[in-house]
Amino acid sequence: MGNLKIGTMVKIDDQKDAMKNQIGAVVYFDQEHEKILVRFGGQQQMYYNLSQLKINQVADN
């Protein structure tokens, strides 16, 4: 799962994915399949590989 943990906010970095550039939260890691479950908003969630994600950097103002 790299340096991601449950609750980490991520951005979908895969430009071919339908959720590209969307921000979501890591909610689960499937160790058997090495997939990370990301939740967007209230109920939509999808599995991703680590290479498809980028940690969302919060800008300080």
Order of alpha helices (4+ residues) and beta strands (2+ residues): beta-beta-beta-beta-beta
